[in-house]
């Protein structure tokens, strides 16, 4: 699988999944907050005032670079691993499952 799906779940009825190819980047928004930006899930291209979906990861303060690297390594591993199921859970608040131990929560802001 060369374009694994990244999965984010912040509540039982609130989740998002994106192919890696739709990821625009990651930034540190504040100490302990990483924002991952993806192309709009509704494809508005900015016509409604928004052009992307933002997923905010809460992380242990001052570990942002460690988490950046862990996410990048997990994505690259998912691309190379032929036995991979085609997806990678980055953050799942419902089951407390995260791609790295320093991630503690996720919040979704979807272009709607």
MODELLER restraints for C-alpha pairs under 7 A, 6 or more apart:
rsr = mdl.restraints
at = mdl.atoms
rsr.add(forms.Gaussian(group=physical.xy_distance, feature=features.Distance(at['CA:1:A'], at['CA:79:A']), mean=5.75, stdev=0.5))
rsr.add(forms.Gaussian(group=physical.xy_distance, feature=features.Distance(at['CA:1:A'], at['CA:82:A']), mean=6.44, stdev=0.5))
rsr.add(forms.Gaussian(group=physical.xy_distance, feature=features.Distance(at['CA:1:A'], at['CA:86:A']), mean=5.75, stdev=0.5))
rsr.add(forms.Gaussian(group=physical.xy_distance, feature=features.Distance(at['CA:2:A'], at['CA:79:A']), mean=4.86, stdev=0.5))
rsr.add(forms.Gaussian(group=physical.xy_distance, feature=features.Distance(at['CA:3:A'], at['CA:19:A']), mean=5.84, stdev=0.5))
rsr.add(forms.Gaussian(group=physical.xy_distance, feature=features.Distance(at['CA:3:A'], at['CA:20:A']), mean=5.60, stdev=0.5))
rsr.add(forms.Gaussian(group=physical.xy_distance, feature=features.Distance(at['CA:3:A'], at['CA:21:A']), mean=6.42, stdev=0.5))
rsr.add(forms.Gaussian(group=physical.xy_distance, feature=features.Distance(at['CA:3:A'], at['CA:79:A']), mean=6.53, stdev=0.5))
rsr.add(forms.Gaussian(group=physical.xy_distance, feature=features.Distance(at['CA:4:A'], at['CA:19:A']), mean=5.64, stdev=0.5))
rsr.add(forms.Gaussian(group=physical.xy_distance, feature=features.Distance(at['CA:4:A'], at['CA:20:A']), mean=5.91, stdev=0.5))
rsr.add(forms.Gaussian(group=physical.xy_distance, feature=features.Distance(at['CA:4:A'], at['CA:78:A']), mean=6.58, stdev=0.5))
rsr.add(forms.Gaussian(group=physical.xy_distance, feature=features.Distance(at['CA:4:A'], at['CA:79:A']), mean=6.46, stdev=0.5))
rsr.add(forms.Gaussian(group=physical.xy_distance, feature=features.Distance(at['CA:4:A'], at['CA:86:A']), mean=4.83, stdev=0.5))
rsr.add(forms.Gaussian(group=physical.xy_distance, feature=features.Distance(at['CA:4:A'], at['CA:87:A']), mean=4.96, stdev=0.5))
rsr.add(forms.Gaussian(group=physical.xy_distance, feature=features.Distance(at['CA:4:A'], at['CA:88:A']), mean=6.81, stdev=0.5))
rsr.add(forms.Gaussian(group=physical.xy_distance, feature=features.Distance(at['CA:5:A'], at['CA:17:A']), mean=6.16, stdev=0.5))
rsr.add(forms.Gaussian(group=physical.xy_distance, feature=features.Distance(at['CA:5:A'], at['CA:18:A']), mean=5.24, stdev=0.5))
rsr.add(forms.Gaussian(group=physical.xy_distance, feature=features.Distance(at['CA:5:A'], at['CA:19:A']), mean=4.22, stdev=0.5))
rsr.add(forms.Gaussian(group=physical.xy_distance, feature=features.Distance(at['CA:5:A'], at['CA:20:A']), mean=6.06, stdev=0.5))
rsr.add(forms.Gaussian(group=physical.xy_distance, feature=features.Distance(at['CA:5:A'], at['CA:86:A']), mean=6.25, stdev=0.5))
rsr.add(forms.Gaussian(group=physical.xy_distance, feature=features.Distance(at['CA:5:A'], at['CA:87:A']), mean=4.41, stdev=0.5))
rsr.add(forms.Gaussian(group=physical.xy_distance, feature=features.Distance(at['CA:5:A'], at['CA:88:A']), mean=6.12, stdev=0.5))
rsr.add(forms.Gaussian(group=physical.xy_distance, feature=features.Distance(at['CA:6:A'], at['CA:17:A']), mean=5.37, stdev=0.5))
rsr.add(forms.Gaussian(group=physical.xy_distance, feature=features.Distance(at['CA:6:A'], at['CA:18:A']), mean=5.22, stdev=0.5))
rsr.add(forms.Gaussian(group=physical.xy_distance, feature=features.Distance(at['CA:6:A'], at['CA:19:A']), mean=6.05, stdev=0.5))
rsr.add(forms.Gaussian(group=physical.xy_distance, feature=features.Distance(at['CA:6:A'], at['CA:20:A']), mean=6.45, stdev=0.5))
rsr.add(forms.Gaussian(group=physical.xy_distance, feature=features.Distance(at['CA:6:A'], at['CA:87:A']), mean=5.85, stdev=0.5))
rsr.add(forms.Gaussian(group=physical.xy_distance, feature=features.Distance(at['CA:6:A'], at['CA:88:A']), mean=5.00, stdev=0.5))
rsr.add(forms.Gaussian(group=physical.xy_distance, feature=features.Distance(at['CA:6:A'], at['CA:89:A']), mean=5.88, stdev=0.5))
rsr.add(forms.Gaussian(group=physical.xy_distance, feature=features.Distance(at['CA:6:A'], at['CA:90:A']), mean=6.34, stdev=0.5))
rsr.add(forms.Gaussian(group=physical.xy_distance, feature=features.Distance(at['CA:7:A'], at['CA:16:A']), mean=5.98, stdev=0.5))
rsr.add(forms.Gaussian(group=physical.xy_distance, feature=features.Distance(at['CA:7:A'], at['CA:17:A']), mean=4.44, stdev=0.5))
rsr.add(forms.Gaussian(group=physical.xy_distance, feature=features.Distance(at['CA:7:A'], at['CA:18:A']), mean=6.78, stdev=0.5))
rsr.add(forms.Gaussian(group=physical.xy_distance, feature=features.Distance(at['CA:7:A'], at['CA:88:A']), mean=6.10, stdev=0.5))
rsr.add(forms.Gaussian(group=physical.xy_distance, feature=features.Distance(at['CA:7:A'], at['CA:89:A']), mean=4.65, stdev=0.5))
rsr.add(forms.Gaussian(group=physical.xy_distance, feature=features.Distance(at['CA:7:A'], at['CA:90:A']), mean=5.81, stdev=0.5))
rsr.add(forms.Gaussian(group=physical.xy_distance, feature=features.Distance(at['CA:7:A'], at['CA:91:A']), mean=6.93, stdev=0.5))
rsr.add(forms.Gaussian(group=physical.xy_distance, feature=features.Distance(at['CA:8:A'], at['CA:15:A']), mean=5.58, stdev=0.5))
rsr.add(forms.Gaussian(group=physical.xy_distance, feature=features.Distance(at['CA:8:A'], at['CA:16:A']), mean=5.28, stdev=0.5))
rsr.add(forms.Gaussian(group=physical.xy_distance, feature=features.Distance(at['CA:8:A'], at['CA:17:A']), mean=6.24, stdev=0.5))
rsr.add(forms.Gaussian(group=physical.xy_distance, feature=features.Distance(at['CA:8:A'], at['CA:89:A']), mean=6.42, stdev=0.5))
rsr.add(forms.Gaussian(group=physical.xy_distance, feature=features.Distance(at['CA:8:A'], at['CA:90:A']), mean=5.91, stdev=0.5))
rsr.add(forms.Gaussian(group=physical.xy_distance, feature=features.Distance(at['CA:8:A'], at['CA:91:A']), mean=4.97, stdev=0.5))
rsr.add(forms.Gaussian(group=physical.xy_distance, feature=features.Distance(at['CA:8:A'], at['CA:92:A']), mean=5.77, stdev=0.5))
rsr.add(forms.Gaussian(group=physical.xy_distance, feature=features.Distance(at['CA:9:A'], at['CA:15:A']), mean=4.21, stdev=0.5))
rsr.add(forms.Gaussian(group=physical.xy_distance, feature=features.Distance(at['CA:9:A'], at['CA:16:A']), mean=6.50, stdev=0.5))
rsr.add(forms.Gaussian(group=physical.xy_distance, feature=features.Distance(at['CA:9:A'], at['CA:91:A']), mean=6.18, stdev=0.5))
rsr.add(forms.Gaussian(group=physical.xy_distance, feature=features.Distance(at['CA:9:A'], at['CA:92:A']), mean=4.51, stdev=0.5))
rsr.add(forms.Gaussian(group=physical.xy_distance, feature=features.Distance(at['CA:9:A'], at['CA:93:A']), mean=5.93, stdev=0.5))
rsr.add(forms.Gaussian(group=physical.xy_distance, feature=features.Distance(at['CA:9:A'], at['CA:94:A']), mean=6.89, stdev=0.5))
rsr.add(forms.Gaussian(group=physical.xy_distance, feature=features.Distance(at['CA:10:A'], at['CA:92:A']), mean=6.11, stdev=0.5))
rsr.add(forms.Gaussian(group=physical.xy_distance, feature=features.Distance(at['CA:10:A'], at['CA:93:A']), mean=4.94, stdev=0.5))
rsr.add(forms.Gaussian(group=physical.xy_distance, feature=features.Distance(at['CA:10:A'], at['CA:94:A']), mean=6.54, stdev=0.5))
rsr.add(forms.Gaussian(group=physical.xy_distance, feature=features.Distance(at['CA:10:A'], at['CA:106:A']), mean=5.63, stdev=0.5))
rsr.add(forms.Gaussian(group=physical.xy_distance, feature=features.Distance(at['CA:10:A'], at['CA:107:A']), mean=5.92, stdev=0.5))
rsr.add(forms.Gaussian(group=physical.xy_distance, feature=features.Distance(at['CA:11:A'], at['CA:93:A']), mean=6.49, stdev=0.5))
rsr.add(forms.Gaussian(group=physical.xy_distance, feature=features.Distance(at['CA:11:A'], at['CA:94:A']), mean=5.82, stdev=0.5))
rsr.add(forms.Gaussian(group=physical.xy_distance, feature=features.Distance(at['CA:12:A'], at['CA:94:A']), mean=6.32, stdev=0.5))
rsr.add(forms.Gaussian(group=physical.xy_distance, feature=features.Distance(at['CA:22:A'], at['CA:38:A']), mean=5.45, stdev=0.5))
rsr.add(forms.Gaussian(group=physical.xy_distance, feature=features.Distance(at['CA:22:A'], at['CA:39:A']), mean=5.38, stdev=0.5))
rsr.add(forms.Gaussian(group=physical.xy_distance, feature=features.Distance(at['CA:23:A'], at['CA:37:A']), mean=6.03, stdev=0.5))
rsr.add(forms.Gaussian(group=physical.xy_distance, feature=features.Distance(at['CA:23:A'], at['CA:38:A']), mean=4.36, stdev=0.5))
rsr.add(forms.Gaussian(group=physical.xy_distance, feature=features.Distance(at['CA:23:A'], at['CA:39:A']), mean=6.51, stdev=0.5))
rsr.add(forms.Gaussian(group=physical.xy_distance, feature=features.Distance(at['CA:24:A'], at['CA:37:A']), mean=5.34, stdev=0.5))
rsr.add(forms.Gaussian(group=physical.xy_distance, feature=features.Distance(at['CA:24:A'], at['CA:38:A']), mean=5.17, stdev=0.5))
rsr.add(forms.Gaussian(group=physical.xy_distance, feature=features.Distance(at['CA:24:A'], at['CA:39:A']), mean=6.68, stdev=0.5))
rsr.add(forms.Gaussian(group=physical.xy_distance, feature=features.Distance(at['CA:25:A'], at['CA:36:A']), mean=5.87, stdev=0.5))
rsr.add(forms.Gaussian(group=physical.xy_distance, feature=features.Distance(at['CA:25:A'], at['CA:37:A']), mean=5.46, stdev=0.5))
rsr.add(forms.Gaussian(group=physical.xy_distance, feature=features.Distance(at['CA:26:A'], at['CA:34:A']), mean=6.70, stdev=0.5))
rsr.add(forms.Gaussian(group=physical.xy_distance, feature=features.Distance(at['CA:26:A'], at['CA:35:A']), mean=5.55, stdev=0.5))
rsr.add(forms.Gaussian(group=physical.xy_distance, feature=features.Distance(at['CA:26:A'], at['CA:36:A']), mean=4.44, stdev=0.5))
rsr.add(forms.Gaussian(group=physical.xy_distance, feature=features.Distance(at['CA:26:A'], at['CA:37:A']), mean=6.28, stdev=0.5))
rsr.add(forms.Gaussian(group=physical.xy_distance, feature=features.Distance(at['CA:27:A'], at['CA:34:A']), mean=5.65, stdev=0.5))
rsr.add(forms.Gaussian(group=physical.xy_distance, feature=features.Distance(at['CA:27:A'], at['CA:35:A']), mean=5.30, stdev=0.5))
rsr.add(forms.Gaussian(group=physical.xy_distance, feature=features.Distance(at['CA:27:A'], at['CA:36:A']), mean=6.66, stdev=0.5))
rsr.add(forms.Gaussian(group=physical.xy_distance, feature=features.Distance(at['CA:28:A'], at['CA:34:A']), mean=4.56, stdev=0.5))
rsr.add(forms.Gaussian(group=physical.xy_distance, feature=features.Distance(at['CA:28:A'], at['CA:35:A']), mean=6.24, stdev=0.5))
rsr.add(forms.Gaussian(group=physical.xy_distance, feature=features.Distance(at['CA:28:A'], at['CA:64:A']), mean=6.98, stdev=0.5))
rsr.add(forms.Gaussian(group=physical.xy_distance, feature=features.Distance(at['CA:29:A'], at['CA:35:A']), mean=6.22, stdev=0.5))
rsr.add(forms.Gaussian(group=physical.xy_distance, feature=features.Distance(at['CA:31:A'], at['CA:61:A']), mean=5.53, stdev=0.5))
rsr.add(forms.Gaussian(group=physical.xy_distance, feature=features.Distance(at['CA:31:A'], at['CA:62:A']), mean=6.50, stdev=0.5))
rsr.add(forms.Gaussian(group=physical.xy_distance, feature=features.Distance(at['CA:32:A'], at['CA:58:A']), mean=5.69, stdev=0.5))
rsr.add(forms.Gaussian(group=physical.xy_distance, feature=features.Distance(at['CA:32:A'], at['CA:59:A']), mean=4.77, stdev=0.5))
rsr.add(forms.Gaussian(group=physical.xy_distance, feature=features.Distance(at['CA:32:A'], at['CA:60:A']), mean=5.46, stdev=0.5))
rsr.add(forms.Gaussian(group=physical.xy_distance, feature=features.Distance(at['CA:32:A'], at['CA:61:A']), mean=4.17, stdev=0.5))
rsr.add(forms.Gaussian(group=physical.xy_distance, feature=features.Distance(at['CA:32:A'], at['CA:62:A']), mean=6.52, stdev=0.5))
rsr.add(forms.Gaussian(group=physical.xy_distance, feature=features.Distance(at['CA:32:A'], at['CA:64:A']), mean=6.82, stdev=0.5))
rsr.add(forms.Gaussian(group=physical.xy_distance, feature=features.Distance(at['CA:33:A'], at['CA:56:A']), mean=6.49, stdev=0.5))
rsr.add(forms.Gaussian(group=physical.xy_distance, feature=features.Distance(at['CA:33:A'], at['CA:57:A']), mean=5.67, stdev=0.5))
rsr.add(forms.Gaussian(group=physical.xy_distance, feature=features.Distance(at['CA:33:A'], at['CA:58:A']), mean=4.79, stdev=0.5))
rsr.add(forms.Gaussian(group=physical.xy_distance, feature=features.Distance(at['CA:33:A'], at['CA:59:A']), mean=5.91, stdev=0.5))
rsr.add(forms.Gaussian(group=physical.xy_distance, feature=features.Distance(at['CA:34:A'], at['CA:56:A']), mean=5.66, stdev=0.5))
rsr.add(forms.Gaussian(group=physical.xy_distance, feature=features.Distance(at['CA:34:A'], at['CA:57:A']), mean=5.07, stdev=0.5))
rsr.add(forms.Gaussian(group=physical.xy_distance, feature=features.Distance(at['CA:34:A'], at['CA:58:A']), mean=6.55, stdev=0.5))
rsr.add(forms.Gaussian(group=physical.xy_distance, feature=features.Distance(at['CA:34:A'], at['CA:64:A']), mean=6.85, stdev=0.5))
rsr.add(forms.Gaussian(group=physical.xy_distance, feature=features.Distance(at['CA:35:A'], at['CA:54:A']), mean=6.33, stdev=0.5))
rsr.add(forms.Gaussian(group=physical.xy_distance, feature=features.Distance(at['CA:35:A'], at['CA:55:A']), mean=5.59, stdev=0.5))
rsr.add(forms.Gaussian(group=physical.xy_distance, feature=features.Distance(at['CA:35:A'], at['CA:56:A']), mean=4.42, stdev=0.5))
rsr.add(forms.Gaussian(group=physical.xy_distance, feature=features.Distance(at['CA:35:A'], at['CA:57:A']), mean=6.17, stdev=0.5))
rsr.add(forms.Gaussian(group=physical.xy_distance, feature=features.Distance(at['CA:36:A'], at['CA:54:A']), mean=5.75, stdev=0.5))
rsr.add(forms.Gaussian(group=physical.xy_distance, feature=features.Distance(at['CA:36:A'], at['CA:55:A']), mean=5.12, stdev=0.5))
rsr.add(forms.Gaussian(group=physical.xy_distance, feature=features.Distance(at['CA:36:A'], at['CA:56:A']), mean=6.33, stdev=0.5))
rsr.add(forms.Gaussian(group=physical.xy_distance, feature=features.Distance(at['CA:37:A'], at['CA:52:A']), mean=6.46, stdev=0.5))
rsr.add(forms.Gaussian(group=physical.xy_distance, feature=features.Distance(at['CA:37:A'], at['CA:53:A']), mean=5.78, stdev=0.5))
rsr.add(forms.Gaussian(group=physical.xy_distance, feature=features.Distance(at['CA:37:A'], at['CA:54:A']), mean=4.74, stdev=0.5))
rsr.add(forms.Gaussian(group=physical.xy_distance, feature=features.Distance(at['CA:37:A'], at['CA:55:A']), mean=6.45, stdev=0.5))
rsr.add(forms.Gaussian(group=physical.xy_distance, feature=features.Distance(at['CA:38:A'], at['CA:52:A']), mean=5.54, stdev=0.5))
rsr.add(forms.Gaussian(group=physical.xy_distance, feature=features.Distance(at['CA:38:A'], at['CA:53:A']), mean=5.20, stdev=0.5))
rsr.add(forms.Gaussian(group=physical.xy_distance, feature=features.Distance(at['CA:38:A'], at['CA:54:A']), mean=6.53, stdev=0.5))
rsr.add(forms.Gaussian(group=physical.xy_distance, feature=features.Distance(at['CA:39:A'], at['CA:51:A']), mean=6.81, stdev=0.5))
rsr.add(forms.Gaussian(group=physical.xy_distance, feature=features.Distance(at['CA:39:A'], at['CA:52:A']), mean=4.70, stdev=0.5))
rsr.add(forms.Gaussian(group=physical.xy_distance, feature=features.Distance(at['CA:39:A'], at['CA:53:A']), mean=6.23, stdev=0.5))
rsr.add(forms.Gaussian(group=physical.xy_distance, feature=features.Distance(at['CA:40:A'], at['CA:51:A']), mean=5.53, stdev=0.5))
rsr.add(forms.Gaussian(group=physical.xy_distance, feature=features.Distance(at['CA:40:A'], at['CA:52:A']), mean=4.07, stdev=0.5))
rsr.add(forms.Gaussian(group=physical.xy_distance, feature=features.Distance(at['CA:40:A'], at['CA:53:A']), mean=5.20, stdev=0.5))
rsr.add(forms.Gaussian(group=physical.xy_distance, feature=features.Distance(at['CA:40:A'], at['CA:111:A']), mean=5.80, stdev=0.5))
rsr.add(forms.Gaussian(group=physical.xy_distance, feature=features.Distance(at['CA:41:A'], at['CA:53:A']), mean=6.77, stdev=0.5))
rsr.add(forms.Gaussian(group=physical.xy_distance, feature=features.Distance(at['CA:41:A'], at['CA:111:A']), mean=6.69, stdev=0.5))
rsr.add(forms.Gaussian(group=physical.xy_distance, feature=features.Distance(at['CA:42:A'], at['CA:111:A']), mean=6.79, stdev=0.5))
rsr.add(forms.Gaussian(group=physical.xy_distance, feature=features.Distance(at['CA:42:A'], at['CA:112:A']), mean=6.79, stdev=0.5))
rsr.add(forms.Gaussian(group=physical.xy_distance, feature=features.Distance(at['CA:44:A'], at['CA:51:A']), mean=6.20, stdev=0.5))
rsr.add(forms.Gaussian(group=physical.xy_distance, feature=features.Distance(at['CA:45:A'], at['CA:51:A']), mean=4.73, stdev=0.5))
rsr.add(forms.Gaussian(group=physical.xy_distance, feature=features.Distance(at['CA:50:A'], at['CA:111:A']), mean=5.85, stdev=0.5))
rsr.add(forms.Gaussian(group=physical.xy_distance, feature=features.Distance(at['CA:51:A'], at['CA:111:A']), mean=6.81, stdev=0.5))
rsr.add(forms.Gaussian(group=physical.xy_distance, feature=features.Distance(at['CA:52:A'], at['CA:111:A']), mean=5.99, stdev=0.5))
rsr.add(forms.Gaussian(group=physical.xy_distance, feature=features.Distance(at['CA:53:A'], at['CA:109:A']), mean=5.83, stdev=0.5))
rsr.add(forms.Gaussian(group=physical.xy_distance, feature=features.Distance(at['CA:53:A'], at['CA:110:A']), mean=4.61, stdev=0.5))
rsr.add(forms.Gaussian(group=physical.xy_distance, feature=features.Distance(at['CA:53:A'], at['CA:111:A']), mean=5.34, stdev=0.5))
rsr.add(forms.Gaussian(group=physical.xy_distance, feature=features.Distance(at['CA:54:A'], at['CA:108:A']), mean=6.25, stdev=0.5))
rsr.add(forms.Gaussian(group=physical.xy_distance, feature=features.Distance(at['CA:54:A'], at['CA:109:A']), mean=5.08, stdev=0.5))
rsr.add(forms.Gaussian(group=physical.xy_distance, feature=features.Distance(at['CA:54:A'], at['CA:110:A']), mean=6.42, stdev=0.5))
rsr.add(forms.Gaussian(group=physical.xy_distance, feature=features.Distance(at['CA:55:A'], at['CA:106:A']), mean=6.72, stdev=0.5))
rsr.add(forms.Gaussian(group=physical.xy_distance, feature=features.Distance(at['CA:55:A'], at['CA:107:A']), mean=5.74, stdev=0.5))
rsr.add(forms.Gaussian(group=physical.xy_distance, feature=features.Distance(at['CA:55:A'], at['CA:108:A']), mean=4.69, stdev=0.5))
rsr.add(forms.Gaussian(group=physical.xy_distance, feature=features.Distance(at['CA:55:A'], at['CA:109:A']), mean=6.07, stdev=0.5))
rsr.add(forms.Gaussian(group=physical.xy_distance, feature=features.Distance(at['CA:56:A'], at['CA:106:A']), mean=5.51, stdev=0.5))
rsr.add(forms.Gaussian(group=physical.xy_distance, feature=features.Distance(at['CA:56:A'], at['CA:107:A']), mean=5.13, stdev=0.5))
rsr.add(forms.Gaussian(group=physical.xy_distance, feature=features.Distance(at['CA:56:A'], at['CA:108:A']), mean=6.49, stdev=0.5))
rsr.add(forms.Gaussian(group=physical.xy_distance, feature=features.Distance(at['CA:57:A'], at['CA:103:A']), mean=6.61, stdev=0.5))
rsr.add(forms.Gaussian(group=physical.xy_distance, feature=features.Distance(at['CA:57:A'], at['CA:105:A']), mean=5.75, stdev=0.5))
rsr.add(forms.Gaussian(group=physical.xy_distance, feature=features.Distance(at['CA:57:A'], at['CA:106:A']), mean=4.50, stdev=0.5))
rsr.add(forms.Gaussian(group=physical.xy_distance, feature=features.Distance(at['CA:57:A'], at['CA:107:A']), mean=6.62, stdev=0.5))
rsr.add(forms.Gaussian(group=physical.xy_distance, feature=features.Distance(at['CA:58:A'], at['CA:103:A']), mean=5.92, stdev=0.5))
rsr.add(forms.Gaussian(group=physical.xy_distance, feature=features.Distance(at['CA:58:A'], at['CA:104:A']), mean=5.55, stdev=0.5))
rsr.add(forms.Gaussian(group=physical.xy_distance, feature=features.Distance(at['CA:58:A'], at['CA:105:A']), mean=5.02, stdev=0.5))
rsr.add(forms.Gaussian(group=physical.xy_distance, feature=features.Distance(at['CA:58:A'], at['CA:106:A']), mean=6.08, stdev=0.5))
rsr.add(forms.Gaussian(group=physical.xy_distance, feature=features.Distance(at['CA:59:A'], at['CA:102:A']), mean=5.28, stdev=0.5))
rsr.add(forms.Gaussian(group=physical.xy_distance, feature=features.Distance(at['CA:59:A'], at['CA:103:A']), mean=4.35, stdev=0.5))
rsr.add(forms.Gaussian(group=physical.xy_distance, feature=features.Distance(at['CA:59:A'], at['CA:104:A']), mean=5.52, stdev=0.5))
rsr.add(forms.Gaussian(group=physical.xy_distance, feature=features.Distance(at['CA:60:A'], at['CA:102:A']), mean=5.21, stdev=0.5))
rsr.add(forms.Gaussian(group=physical.xy_distance, feature=features.Distance(at['CA:60:A'], at['CA:103:A']), mean=6.65, stdev=0.5))
rsr.add(forms.Gaussian(group=physical.xy_distance, feature=features.Distance(at['CA:67:A'], at['CA:100:A']), mean=6.58, stdev=0.5))
rsr.add(forms.Gaussian(group=physical.xy_distance, feature=features.Distance(at['CA:67:A'], at['CA:102:A']), mean=6.90, stdev=0.5))
rsr.add(forms.Gaussian(group=physical.xy_distance, feature=features.Distance(at['CA:70:A'], at['CA:100:A']), mean=6.47, stdev=0.5))
rsr.add(forms.Gaussian(group=physical.xy_distance, feature=features.Distance(at['CA:71:A'], at['CA:99:A']), mean=6.81, stdev=0.5))
rsr.add(forms.Gaussian(group=physical.xy_distance, feature=features.Distance(at['CA:78:A'], at['CA:84:A']), mean=6.20, stdev=0.5))
rsr.add(forms.Gaussian(group=physical.xy_distance, feature=features.Distance(at['CA:89:A'], at['CA:98:A']), mean=6.84, stdev=0.5))
rsr.add(forms.Gaussian(group=physical.xy_distance, feature=features.Distance(at['CA:89:A'], at['CA:99:A']), mean=6.53, stdev=0.5))
rsr.add(forms.Gaussian(group=physical.xy_distance, feature=features.Distance(at['CA:90:A'], at['CA:98:A']), mean=5.49, stdev=0.5))
rsr.add(forms.Gaussian(group=physical.xy_distance, feature=features.Distance(at['CA:90:A'], at['CA:99:A']), mean=4.91, stdev=0.5))
rsr.add(forms.Gaussian(group=physical.xy_distance, feature=features.Distance(at['CA:91:A'], at['CA:97:A']), mean=6.05, stdev=0.5))
rsr.add(forms.Gaussian(group=physical.xy_distance, feature=features.Distance(at['CA:91:A'], at['CA:98:A']), mean=4.51, stdev=0.5))
rsr.add(forms.Gaussian(group=physical.xy_distance, feature=features.Distance(at['CA:91:A'], at['CA:99:A']), mean=6.51, stdev=0.5))
rsr.add(forms.Gaussian(group=physical.xy_distance, feature=features.Distance(at['CA:91:A'], at['CA:105:A']), mean=6.91, stdev=0.5))
rsr.add(forms.Gaussian(group=physical.xy_distance, feature=features.Distance(at['CA:91:A'], at['CA:106:A']), mean=6.26, stdev=0.5))
rsr.add(forms.Gaussian(group=physical.xy_distance, feature=features.Distance(at['CA:92:A'], at['CA:98:A']), mean=6.13, stdev=0.5))
rsr.add(forms.Gaussian(group=physical.xy_distance, feature=features.Distance(at['CA:93:A'], at['CA:105:A']), mean=5.89, stdev=0.5))
rsr.add(forms.Gaussian(group=physical.xy_distance, feature=features.Distance(at['CA:93:A'], at['CA:106:A']), mean=6.78, stdev=0.5))
